[in-house]
Amino acid sequence: MFSSDSKKLKEISTTNVSTIIGEGTVIRGDVEFTGGLHIDGKVVGNVNASPDSQTTLTLSNMGVINGNVDVPVVVIDGEVEGDVSASERVQLLENSKVTGNVVYNLIEMSVGAEVNGQLLKQQSGTVRAEKSSPKKVISQELSAENTD
C-alpha cells in the first residue's frame, strides 16, 4: 500500500496515516490536515498541518509537491518544489529532491538526497542560517602614496 520502504521509516510512526493521496491523483490548492498524510500523487499548492506533535507528512518516491510544506514531522522520498519547514524533524530519503530551503529542528539525510536551497536550523523559535561555505577573504592593496 505504501511505496516507501518501511525499514527507512522505522523511527517515525507512519501507522497514524489518516489520509492518502494516491498515485495518479492531482490536487490543485492548499492542503491542511491533522494526523498523518501519505502522498503518492501530486499536490499543486501548499501543505500545512497544525503544530500537533502527532502530525506527519510522508511523501513517497512517486509523490510531488509544488508548493511550501509546513508540518512538524516530514519524511520525503519524492520531489518538493518549495520550502520545507518542520518544527520537529525532517527525514530526506535517497530519492528525495527539494528545490527550496529546508527549515528543521532535527534532520536526517540519506545518501542520494538532494537539496537545492539552504538548510536552516531552528533555534528557540528562530531560524539561523547554517554556514556551509568558507568565508571569502577580500584583500586590499595598500598604496604607498597616501594623501592627507
Sequence and secondary structure as in RCSB ss.txt:
>XXXX:A:sequence
MFSSDSKKLKEISTTNVSTIIGEGTVIRGDVEFTGGLHIDGKVVGNVNASPDSQTTLTLSNMGVINGNVDVPVVV
IDGEVEGDVSASERVQLLENSKVTGNVVYNLIEMSVGAEVNGQLLKQQSGTVRAEKSSPKKVISQELSAENTD
>XXXX:A:secstr
   S TTTTTTS  TTEEEEE TT EEES EEESSEEEESSEEES EEE S TT EEEE TT EEES EE SEEE
ESSEEES EE SSEEEE TT EEES EEESEEEE TT EEES EEEEETTEEEE   S          S    
